[in-house]
Amino acid sequence: MRRRRLRTALTTLALAAATVVTVPAATPPTAGSPAGPPSGPDWSVAMVESTMARYTPSSIGGWSYPVGLYLYGQYLAYERTHDTRYLTYIKDYVDRFVKSDGSIGQSFNSLDSMQAGRLLVILHHETGQDRYRKAAKKIVDRLAGYPRTSDGGFWHADTASRAHQLWADGVYMVNPFLVEYGEEFGDSSYTDDEAAKQLAVYGSHLQVADGLLKHAYDESKTAGWADPRTGLAPEHWCRAVGWYSMAIVDVLDGIPQNHPRRAQLLGVFRKLAAGLEKYQDPATGRWFQVIDKGARGDNWTETSCSSMFTYALSRGARQGYLDRHFQAVAHRGYQGVLAELSVGSDGRTNLTDISVGTNVGDYAYYIARDRATNDFHGLGAFLIMNEQLRGD
């Protein structure tokens, strides 16, 4: 995470004093407004204002990774705009779950449940309140005894139905949190190594010859979806691959240049990027729900993964992880996602064609998933992408 290093008394006082209200959505700011990009509307501000108008911190949902993803994207918008309402909203959400003594009523028995831990690190960074450190440490302590595959990969969940399974989704749920936790609390030696190891282990199992990743791997090869020879899931589900794409960028950003696993991770990322370029839809710039089967008439382009890939390819090219031509690939993706935005008669933004939450399945299962509007998977991914590419 590219956070500001300065924690100010002004921010702390604003957080303590501010009262969050449901704000009316406004027409997206146009070029020339203080928060506006070089041209066109500020879609991050429009989306955050619209979402804050739809939900209060109490009604937005429980402790979950989709809400955590969205609020992380809202934090990125806060970092740029310095609108303290955005940060106060995040704090009010988190404070529903974290008590003043740092206790948090979560068992953290799945990787999904750990993703919103990024908000704990953010709030410690912004406020200095030790309760957020204590709550975040509960996740790190849970990982010490968390079940793993024989080569050290975290199971997707500590349950019988997920035993021995690695899902590409899971690397985003825990590893960006780990590197950010290490940076914030001076524990990077462990957290960087663990995060890099997880990306490497998952990549070694899930990545196939065309560079794409299968959705999941079952070491026991007993899951109904698992190939009895390889243990792999049958398809390349786009958002699972999107989670991995964003995670590998965030981890590469966080670990040292001389980290021993860096070259391995770069190799995985470059192969993946080549696969994504190959399967980008030339008509829309987006990517399909089942990535490599876009020629099938019932397949459809999915907005959340398209945002994730666009972010990862743009960031990768800018950071030198990928060849510079991937900036153009990302730009096509960005324009494709922007085409899924609209403004309703109420003045609020809408983002369409977002797959709802999904388990591991076959082609027919993925294609039949509901195509939601304003699902938090899509809103969060959009904000992360837009803060990377706005103005391009």
N, C-alpha and C positions, 0 to 999 in steps of 0.2 A: 504494500500500500504506500502510495506516495503522499504521506501526510505532512502537514506543516509541522515544523519542529517547535514552534512557539506556543506555549500555553499562557493565555493572558488572564489577568484578574477580571477584565471586562467580560470575557466569555463566561467565566464561572459565575459572576454576578448575574449575568443575563439568564443563565440556566436556572439559577436559584429563584429569580424573581418572575420569570416569564410565565404566563398562563396560556396554555394552548387552547385555541378556539378553532372551530371548524370554519375555514375561510372560504369565501366564495371564489369559484374559479373565474379567471379572467381570460380575455382573448390573449393568445400567446404574444409575448413582447416582440416587437418588430425590430428590424435593424436600426441601430442608433440609440436604442434604450440602454440604460446602464448595464443590464445583465445580458444584453443581446450579443449574438455572435457577429462576425463580420457581415453576414447577410442572412436574411431569413429569420424566422421565429426562433426563440430559445425554447426548444422542445423539452429540455430537461425541466426548466422552470414550469412550463405548462403542465407537464405530467405530474410533477410533485404537487403543484397547487391543486390539480384536479383530484389527485388521490387523497390529499389532506381534506378536501371538501367532501369526499365520499365517505371517509372513515376518520374516526377519532383514534388516538392511541389505545383506547380501550376496546374499540369495536373492530380494529383492523385484523384481529385474529390472535390465536395463541402463540406460544413459543414454537416456531417452526422455521424450516429453511426457506420456504417461499417468501414469508414476510421478512426474514432476515436478509435475504438477497435484495428484496426491494429496498429495505431501509439502508443497506450498505450503499446502494445506488443513490439514495436520497442524501446520504452523507457526502458522497462525491460532489453532488450539486451544492451542498452547503460549503464545502471547501472552496469552491469557486465563487459563490455568490456572497458568502458570509452572512446569509440570512439566518439569524439565530433561531427563528421559529422552526427551521428544519431540524436543527440539532436538538432543540427542546422536545420536539415531537418524538425523536428517537429515544431520548432519555426517559420520557414519560412512558413509552412502551416498555422499555427494559425494566424500569422500576416497578412494573407490575409483577415481576418475577424475582428480582434481586432485592433482598431485605437489607436493612441498614447494616447488619453484621456480616454481609457478604454471602449469606446462605441463599441457595437457589434450589427450588423444588424440582430438579431434573435429575434423572438417573443416568443419562447419557449412555444408554445401551444401544444406540445406533449412531452411525456417522451423520445421518441426516439431522439428528438432534443437536449436533455440535456446531452447525454452520453459523447460527446466530451468535455464537461466541465471539465472532469478529466485532460485534457491537459492544461487547464488554471491554475489549482492548481499546476500541475507539473512545469509549466514555472515560476510561481511566486516563487516556492520553489528553482528553479535552478538559477533564475536571480535576484530576489528581485524587479522586476519592478511592480509598483503598478497598472499598467493598467490591468494586469491579474487578480488581486484581484477584481477590479471594474467590469470586465466582468463576473467573476464567481459569484459575488454577485447578478447580474441580474437574474441568475437562482434561487438562494435562495429567492430573493424577489418575483419572479414569483410564486414560490411554496406556498407562503403565501396566495395567492388568487386562487390557482389552484383548479379545481373542484374535489370532492371526493364522494365516496360512503357514505352511511349512517353511516358506521362504520369506516370511515376515510381513506379508500384506494384511492390513486390517480387514476383518470381515465387514461386510456391509452393515450387519447388525448382529448383536449378540442374542439371537433367537434361533430356534430349531429350523425355521423356514428359510433363514439366510446363512446358516452355518456353512463355512468353507467357501463363501462366495465373495468375489470381488466385482463390484459394479463400477463402471467408469464414472458414474455420478459421484461416488464417494470421495474421490480425490479432491473435489472442490469443497466438499463439506467440512474437511478437517485441515487440509494442508496449508492453504493461505492463512487460516487462523494460526497455525503453528508458527510460521515464519514471522507473522506480525506480533504474536505473543513473545517470541524470543527477542525481537527488536525492542519491544516496549519494556520488557522486564529483565533484560540482560542475560538471557538464557539461550542465545542463538546457537551455541555449539551443539546442544541436543536437538533443538527444534529444527534447525536447518538440515541436519543429517537425517532426521526422521522424515521430514517432508520430502526431501530429495529421494530417499529410499522408497517411499510409497509410490511416488510417480514412476520410478524406475521399475519396481516390481509389477505394478499394474500395467505399465506399458509393455513389459516383456511377455505378459500373458495375453493382453487384449489386442495388440497391434498385429495386423496381418499384412500380406504382401503389398496390397495397394496403398498402404499407409494409414488407412482408416482403422478405427478400433471397433471391435464387437462390443455390444452393450455390457456383457457380463461374462464371467468365468467361474465355474464351479470346480474347485479342486477335487471334490469327492465324485464328481461326474454323475451325481444321482438326481439332480434337479430335473424336472420334466422338460425344461427347455434346453438342457445341456447336451451337446454332442457327446456321445458315449466314448469317443476316441480323444477329443481335444478338451472337452469340458466347456467349450465356448457356446455362447448364445448364437442364434441363427442370423441375426440382423445387425446392421449398423444404424441404431436409432439415433437420430440427429442430436437430441438434447443431451444424451449421455456423452456423446463425443464432444459436444459443446462445453459441458462441465470440465472435461479433461483439458480441453484447449485453453480455457481461461485459467485453470489451476496451474498448468505448466508454465504459462507466462508469469503468473504471480510468484511462483516459486523461483523461477529464474531471476526475476527482479530482486528477490529477497536474499538469495544465497550469495556467498562471496564469488568473485570471478575465478578464484583458484579452487573452488570446491571440487573434490575428486569425482563427483557424479555429473558435473556440469556438461562435459562433452557427451555423455550418454543421453542426457535429457535433451540436449540440442539435436542430437541425431533423431530421437523420437519425434520431436516437434517438427523438424524439417521434412521428414517422411509424411507426417500427418498433413502438413501444409500443402504438400504436393498433391495428396489425395483430395483435399478439400478444393483446391483449384480445379482439379479434373472434373469434379462432380457439381460445381457451381452451376445453377440453372442459367443458361445464357439469355433467356428471355426476361427474367426478373432480377437476376443477381442474388437471389436467395438460395437456400438449400432445402432439399426435400426431407419430409418426415422420416422416410427410409432413404438414406443419403444416396446410395448407389443404384436406386431403382426408379429414377425420375421419369423414365420412358413409359412406365405403367400409367394408364389413364386415371386410376383412382388415387395415385399418390398426390401429395400436395405440399406446397412450400410452407415451412413452419417458421414463425417469427422469432421465437426465443432463441433457437439454435442459430438462426441467421445472424442475430445480434451478437451472440457469443463468438461465432467464427469471425465475424467482422472485427470485433474488438481484438481477438487474439492475433489475427493476421496483421492488423494495423500496428498494434503494439510490438509484435515480433519484428516487423520490418523496421520500425523506428529505433528499436533497441539494438538492431544488428544481429538478432537471432536468426532472421530470415533474409533472403535476398530482397532488395528494395522493390522489385516489381510486385511484391505482394501488397504494397500500398495501393496499387491499382485494383487488385482483386478485392481488397477491403473496401475501396471506394464504391465498387459496383454493388457489394453487399449492403453498404450503408444506404445508397440510393434505393435499393430494393426494400429495405426495412422502412425507410421514411414513407414509401408508398403505401404502407399498411396503417399509417396514422390518419386520423381525421378529427375534426372538431364538431361535436354535436350541437344541437339547437340550444343546449344549456350552457354552451361555451366551454365545456370540458373536453379534454382530449380522450380519444379512444384508440386502442391498439388491438388489431384483430389477428386471427389465425394463430393462436397460441395453444399448443397442446396442453391439455390438463395433465396432472401427475400420472405417471406411467410405471408399471412394473415391467419385468422382462417378458417378452412374448414373441410371437411370429409376425410375419408381414401383415396379415389380416388384422391382428390385434392393434398394431400401431396405427394403421390407416383408419381404423374405426374410432380412434380416440376423439373425444369432443374437441372442437376448434373454438376455444373461448375468446372472449374479448376482455381485455384488462386483467387477465390472470397475472398474479404476482411474478410467476416465472418469467413472463415476457416483459413486464414493467421494469423489474430489476435488471434484467439483461440489457434492455434498451438503454437505461440510464448509464450503465457501465460503458456501453458502446458509445453513446452520444457524448459523454464527457471525454472520451478518447478522440473522437472524430469530428466533433462539432466545428463548423466553419470550413471543413474540407470541401 
